[in-house]
Amino acid sequence: METTSKRKSGTTDLTVGKPLFQILRFALPLVLGTLFQQLYSFADTVIVGRCLGTDALGAVGTTYSLNFLILGFVQGACVGFGIPVAETFGAKDKGGLRKYLFNGTLLCVVLSVVFTLFTTLMAGPLLQLIHTPEELYAAIGYGGIQLSRLMIKIKDEYTKLLKEQSPAEVLQVPIKKQKSSEGVIVEGLDNCLVKFAKCCNPLPGDDIIGFITKGYGVSVHRKDCPNAKSAMDPSQSGRWVKVTWAESPEATFTTALEVDSNDRDGLMLDVATILTSLRLRMNEMSARSVGSGRALVSLVFQVHNLTELQNVMARLRGISGVSAVRRAEG
């Protein structure tokens, strides 16, 4: 009668029957679950290694220890609730069982939220805490680390370790330049994410410099940009890299101008007529009165290079009442 009631309730009493059979019956699903988890990790490694390259695979491996530490802590805390759950279940204390199940579920949710926020906000400091090299630190954000950079880092550490004095014996590993899909060449980084800083909107023909951001690739600035002044800061020197324009005559780039003029009727029509005659692709065009009979026209459009932009500025300066045409900042 007792056996029949247990079957109807859907529960399994591991203290009844042959111990070996019950242990295998309990452990087999756990083993299979772990196996499938490892297969998932293996498949993930294969996909990253073959589709994104060894650079991205190396960046993923760098964060493995941090992932394992956090996941292990959360899993261990939650598995610990298995002890009181087992005790209350064996004692047939349904009230206590429900209490521990509820608390265990609540703990899982709380730890998940806390560690998600913690790792999102503290990812940078944690990587710095484990002394992640600056190049690999940047590659974690966009998968752009280059093997030659790693070789230089390893060579420097090896040289310090052996206290070699002769520069002639040091292996010189050349840093090659690779063309990116964004129209610039970043020295020492392959296939990295490149974005153009909106604070200065650089164009081919401008002198430029690149800044390795934390998680957003390399940000390209004009050298005369106010935000590029920190390149002279020794504490930031390792994050500024040399970038040059690639030959891409068909590529267009976003730029912005401000036209300072007398506030008069027909001003916008005159500006639009010139831009149309130059066959420019417009993104935005607006005007506003700034007082004292003056107006400010804001333009955002596409050009191929600095020479084309200078031609546009010269044409706009010829409009009646225009006193200044300048590149917009910010």
C-alpha positions in Angstrom: 0.0 0.0 0.0 2.8 2.3 0.9 4.6 1.5 -2.4 1.5 2.2 -4.4 1.1 5.6 -2.8 4.7 6.5 -3.5 4.2 5.7 -7.2 1.0 7.7 -7.4 2.7 10.7 -5.8 5.6 10.6 -8.3 8.4 10.7 -5.7 11.3 8.3 -5.4 12.7 7.0 -2.1 16.4 6.5 -2.6 16.6 4.7 0.8 14.5 1.8 -0.5 16.0 -0.9 -2.9 19.5 -1.8 -3.9 21.9 1.0 -3.0 24.1 0.6 -6.2 21.0 0.8 -8.5 19.7 3.9 -6.6 23.0 5.6 -6.7 23.4 5.1 -10.4 19.9 6.1 -11.0 20.5 9.4 -9.2 24.0 10.1 -10.5 23.5 9.3 -14.2 21.4 12.4 -15.0 23.9 14.6 -13.2 26.8 13.0 -15.2 24.9 13.5 -18.5 24.1 17.1 -17.6 27.7 17.8 -16.9 28.7 16.1 -20.2 26.3 18.2 -22.2 27.6 21.3 -20.5 31.1 20.4 -21.5 29.9 19.6 -25.1 28.4 23.1 -25.1 31.7 24.7 -24.1 33.5 22.6 -26.7 31.1 23.7 -29.4 31.4 27.3 -28.3 35.2 27.0 -28.5 35.1 25.5 -32.0 32.7 28.2 -33.3 34.8 31.1 -31.8 38.1 29.6 -33.0 37.0 28.9 -36.5 34.6 31.8 -37.2 36.2 34.6 -35.2 39.9 33.4 -35.2 42.5 32.6 -32.6 42.6 36.2 -31.4 39.0 36.1 -30.2 39.5 32.7 -28.8 42.4 34.0 -26.7 40.3 36.9 -25.4 37.6 34.4 -24.4 40.1 32.3 -22.6 41.4 35.3 -20.6 37.9 35.8 -19.0 37.4 32.1 -18.2 38.9 32.2 -14.7 36.6 35.1 -13.7 33.6 33.4 -15.2 34.4 30.2 -13.4 35.0 32.0 -10.1 31.6 33.7 -10.1 29.6 30.8 -11.4 31.3 28.4 -8.9 30.4 30.7 -6.0 26.8 31.1 -7.1 26.4 27.3 -7.8 28.1 26.4 -4.5 25.8 28.7 -2.5 22.7 27.3 -4.2 23.8 23.7 -4.0 24.4 24.2 -0.3 20.6 24.4 0.2 20.4 20.8 -0.9 21.5 19.7 2.6 18.6 21.2 4.5 16.2 20.3 1.7 17.3 16.6 1.9 17.0 16.6 5.7 13.5 18.1 5.7 12.4 15.8 2.9 13.7 12.7 4.7 11.9 13.9 7.9 8.7 14.4 5.9 8.7 18.0 7.1 6.7 19.6 4.2 6.6 23.0 5.9 10.3 23.1 6.3 10.8 21.7 2.8 8.8 24.5 1.3 10.6 27.1 3.3 14.1 25.9 2.2 12.9 25.6 -1.5 11.6 29.1 -1.4 14.7 30.5 0.3 17.0 28.6 -2.2 15.1 30.0 -5.2 15.2 33.5 -3.7 18.9 33.2 -3.1 19.5 32.1 -6.8 17.5 35.1 -8.0 19.3 37.6 -5.7 22.8 36.3 -6.4 22.1 36.3 -10.2 21.0 40.0 -10.0 23.8 41.0 -7.7 26.6 39.3 -9.7 25.2 40.5 -13.0 25.4 44.1 -11.8 28.7 43.6 -10.2 30.4 42.0 -13.2 28.9 44.5 -15.6 30.2 47.5 -13.6 33.5 45.9 -12.4 34.6 44.1 -15.5 37.4 46.5 -16.2 38.9 46.6 -12.7 38.6 42.8 -12.4 40.6 42.4 -15.6 43.2 44.9 -14.4 43.3 43.0 -11.0 44.5 39.9 -12.8 47.1 41.9 -14.7 45.5 41.5 -18.1 47.8 43.1 -20.7 46.4 46.3 -22.3 46.4 44.7 -25.8 44.4 41.7 -24.6 42.2 43.9 -22.4 41.2 45.8 -25.5 40.8 42.6 -27.6 38.2 41.3 -25.1 35.9 44.1 -26.2 36.2 43.6 -29.9 38.4 40.5 -30.7 41.2 42.5 -32.3 44.4 41.3 -30.6 47.3 40.5 -32.8 49.8 37.7 -32.3 52.8 40.0 -32.9 51.6 42.2 -30.0 51.6 39.1 -27.7 55.0 38.1 -28.9 56.4 41.5 -28.0 54.9 41.3 -24.5 56.3 37.8 -24.0 59.7 38.8 -25.3 59.9 41.7 -22.9 58.9 39.6 -19.9 61.4 36.9 -21.0 64.2 39.6 -21.3 63.5 40.9 -17.8 63.5 37.4 -16.3 66.9 36.5 -17.8 68.4 40.0 -17.3 69.8 40.0 -20.8 72.0 43.1 -21.3 72.7 42.9 -25.0 70.0 44.5 -27.3 71.4 42.6 -30.2 70.1 39.3 -28.8 66.6 40.6 -28.4 64.2 39.3 -31.0 62.6 42.1 -32.9 59.1 41.2 -33.9 57.7 43.5 -36.5 54.3 45.0 -36.0 52.4 44.7 -39.3 49.6 47.0 -40.4 46.3 45.6 -41.4 43.5 47.4 -43.3 40.3 47.6 -41.4 36.8 47.8 -42.9 36.3 51.3 -41.6 38.8 53.1 -43.9 41.7 53.3 -41.5 44.8 51.2 -40.6 45.4 50.5 -36.9 49.0 49.7 -36.1 49.3 46.4 -34.3 45.6 45.4 -34.3 43.9 43.1 -36.8 40.1 43.2 -37.5 39.3 45.5 -34.6 36.2 47.6 -34.3 36.9 51.1 -35.4 34.6 54.1 -34.8 35.1 57.8 -35.6 34.8 60.1 -32.6 31.8 62.4 -32.9 33.6 65.1 -30.9 35.7 66.0 -34.0 34.4 63.9 -37.0 37.8 63.1 -38.6 38.0 62.9 -42.4 40.6 61.4 -44.8 43.3 64.2 -45.0 43.1 65.0 -41.3 46.0 64.0 -39.0 44.5 61.3 -36.8 45.3 59.2 -33.7 43.5 56.2 -32.2 42.4 55.6 -28.6 41.7 52.0 -27.4 38.4 52.2 -25.5 37.2 49.7 -22.9 34.9 47.4 -24.9 34.1 49.7 -27.9 37.1 49.2 -30.1 39.5 52.0 -31.3 38.1 55.5 -31.3 39.7 57.7 -34.1 40.2 61.4 -33.3 41.8 64.3 -35.1 45.1 65.1 -33.5 43.9 68.7 -32.9 40.8 67.4 -31.0 40.6 68.6 -27.4 40.0 65.0 -26.3 43.2 63.9 -27.9 45.3 66.1 -25.6 45.3 63.2 -23.1 47.7 61.4 -25.5 50.4 63.4 -23.7 49.4 61.9 -20.4 51.9 59.2 -19.4 49.2 57.2 -17.6 47.2 57.0 -20.8 50.1 56.6 -23.3 49.6 52.8 -23.6 46.0 53.3 -24.9 46.8 55.7 -27.8 47.8 53.9 -31.0 49.0 55.1 -34.4 46.4 55.0 -37.1 46.5 56.1 -40.7 44.0 56.5 -43.5 43.5 53.6 -45.9 43.0 54.2 -49.6 39.2 53.9 -50.0 38.2 56.6 -52.6 34.6 55.4 -52.6 34.0 55.6 -48.9 32.1 58.5 -47.4 32.3 59.9 -43.9 30.0 61.9 -41.8 31.0 65.5 -41.0 29.2 68.5 -39.6 29.4 72.3 -40.2 28.1 75.4 -38.6 27.3 78.4 -40.7 27.2 81.8 -39.0 25.2 84.4 -41.0 22.9 87.3 -40.9 19.4 86.3 -40.0 17.5 86.9 -43.3 14.8 85.5 -45.5 16.0 82.9 -48.0 19.2 81.9 -46.1 18.2 78.2 -45.8 17.3 78.2 -49.5 20.7 79.5 -50.5 22.5 76.9 -48.4 20.3 74.1 -49.7 20.9 75.2 -53.3 24.7 75.0 -52.9 24.6 71.6 -51.2 22.3 70.3 -53.9 24.6 71.5 -56.7 27.5 69.7 -55.0 25.4 66.5 -54.9 26.0 65.9 -51.2 24.2 63.3 -49.2 22.5 65.2 -46.4 21.8 63.8 -42.9 20.5 66.8 -41.1 19.9 70.5 -41.8 18.5 73.1 -39.3 18.7 76.7 -38.5 18.0 78.9 -35.4 18.2 82.5 -34.5 20.9 83.4 -32.0 19.9 87.0 -31.4 21.3 90.3 -32.5 20.1 89.6 -36.0 22.3 86.5 -36.4 21.4 83.0 -37.3 23.3 79.7 -37.0 22.8 76.9 -39.6 23.8 73.4 -38.6 24.6 70.9 -41.3 25.4 67.1 -41.2 26.3 65.4 -44.4 28.6 62.9 -46.1 31.9 63.7 -47.9 34.8 61.6 -49.2 37.7 63.5 -47.8 39.0 66.8 -46.3 39.5 68.3 -49.7 35.8 67.9 -50.6 34.8 69.4 -47.2 37.1 72.5 -47.8 35.4 73.0 -51.2 32.0 72.9 -49.5 33.1 75.4 -46.9 34.5 77.8 -49.6 31.2 77.7 -51.5 29.2 78.4 -48.3 31.4 81.4 -47.4 30.3 82.9 -50.7 26.6 83.2 -49.6 25.5 86.7 -48.9 25.5 87.5 -45.2 27.7 84.5 -44.2 30.5 85.6 -41.8 32.0 82.2 -40.8 31.8 78.6 -41.7 33.5 76.1 -39.3 33.5 72.4 -38.5 31.2 71.6 -35.7 32.7 70.2 -32.5 31.0 67.7 -30.2 
